[in-house]
């Protein structure tokens, strides 16, 4: 029994803990104009290109210079492939950018990744509908 408990304890300790989220939300973030960085994606793509990686590096540098600020990553997609697929694409784009920010040294608990699609985001026909918006929220 003791050996079993020791093995279970080791397994529990070996699992990385998820970051505890800071208490903030992204409601209204798409309305902000300052400290907003666009990360472009090709139509219906969820893969970061060189321009996207460059934008993420810029955002990460700003975020690390101001560690008290939190970040909303808003994934956008047009509705050309249907509402469900667009939502999935937007969410995957936002997730890819939030992971890339973490890889650049931005703490995960500072970042919220959310999908914004079509009429909800107001970006139905804009080229920005194929982007992710990184918004560094102002201090309260």
C-alpha positions in Angstrom: 0.0 0.0 0.0 2.8 2.4 0.9 4.5 1.8 -2.5 1.2 2.5 -4.3 0.7 5.8 -2.4 4.3 6.8 -3.2 3.7 6.1 -6.9 0.4 8.1 -6.9 2.0 11.0 -5.1 4.8 11.1 -7.6 2.3 11.1 -10.5 0.4 14.0 -8.9 3.6 16.0 -8.4 4.8 15.3 -11.9 1.7 16.9 -13.5 2.4 20.6 -14.2 0.0 23.0 -12.5 -2.1 25.3 -14.6 -1.5 29.0 -14.0 -4.2 30.5 -11.8 -5.9 33.2 -13.9 -5.8 36.8 -12.8 -9.3 38.2 -12.3 -10.1 40.2 -15.6 -12.2 39.8 -18.7 -12.1 41.0 -22.3 -15.5 42.5 -22.5 -15.1 45.7 -24.5 -11.5 45.1 -25.5 -12.4 45.2 -29.2 -13.4 48.9 -28.6 -9.9 50.0 -27.4 -7.6 51.7 -29.8 -4.4 52.1 -27.8 -1.8 49.3 -27.4 -3.6 47.1 -30.0 -1.4 44.8 -32.2 -2.8 42.9 -35.2 -1.4 39.4 -36.0 -2.3 38.5 -39.6 -3.4 35.1 -40.8 -4.0 33.9 -44.4 -7.7 33.2 -45.2 -9.0 30.1 -43.3 -5.5 29.5 -41.9 -4.5 28.9 -38.3 -0.8 28.9 -39.0 1.4 31.8 -38.0 3.5 33.4 -40.8 6.6 35.6 -40.5 4.5 38.8 -40.2 2.5 37.2 -37.4 5.5 36.1 -35.5 7.0 39.6 -35.8 3.8 41.1 -34.4 3.8 38.6 -31.5 7.4 39.5 -30.7 6.5 43.2 -30.6 3.5 42.5 -28.3 5.6 40.2 -26.1 8.3 42.9 -25.6 5.7 45.5 -24.7 4.0 43.0 -22.3 7.2 42.2 -20.6 8.1 45.9 -20.2 4.8 46.4 -18.5 4.2 43.3 -16.4 1.3 44.7 -14.4 -0.9 44.8 -17.6 -3.1 41.9 -18.7 -3.7 40.9 -22.3 -6.7 40.0 -24.4 -6.0 37.9 -27.5 -9.1 38.2 -29.8 -9.2 35.7 -32.6 -11.1 36.8 -35.7 -12.4 35.0 -38.7 -14.8 35.9 -41.5 -18.0 33.9 -42.0 -17.1 32.6 -45.5 -16.9 29.0 -44.2 -19.9 29.1 -42.0 -20.5 30.2 -38.4 -19.3 27.1 -36.7 -16.1 26.7 -38.7 -15.4 30.4 -38.4 -15.7 30.3 -34.6 -13.4 27.3 -34.5 -10.8 29.0 -36.7 -11.0 32.2 -34.6 -10.5 30.2 -31.4 -7.6 28.3 -32.8 -5.9 31.4 -34.0 -6.3 33.1 -30.6 -4.9 30.0 -28.9 -1.9 29.8 -31.3 -1.1 33.5 -30.5 -1.5 33.0 -26.7 0.8 30.0 -26.8 3.3 32.0 -28.9 3.2 34.8 -26.3 3.9 32.3 -23.6 6.9 31.0 -25.6 8.2 34.6 -25.7 8.1 34.8 -21.9 4.6 36.3 -21.2 3.0 34.7 -18.2 0.0 32.6 -19.1 -2.1 34.0 -16.3 -1.9 37.4 -17.9 -3.5 36.3 -21.1 -7.1 35.5 -22.1 -7.7 34.0 -25.6 -11.2 34.4 -27.1 -12.9 34.0 -30.4 -14.7 37.0 -32.1 -16.7 36.1 -35.2 -18.7 38.1 -37.7 -21.3 40.5 -36.4 -20.2 40.0 -32.8 -16.9 41.6 -33.5 -18.0 44.0 -36.3 -15.2 42.6 -38.6 -17.3 40.7 -41.1 -15.8 42.1 -44.4 -12.6 43.8 -43.2 -9.2 42.3 -43.9 -8.8 42.2 -40.1 -11.4 39.4 -40.1 -8.4 37.2 -40.9 -6.3 38.3 -37.9 -5.9 38.1 -34.2 -5.9 41.3 -32.2 -3.6 41.5 -29.1 -4.9 44.1 -26.7 -2.9 45.2 -23.7 -5.5 46.4 -21.3 -5.0 49.7 -19.6 -4.3 49.7 -15.9 -7.4 50.3 -13.7 
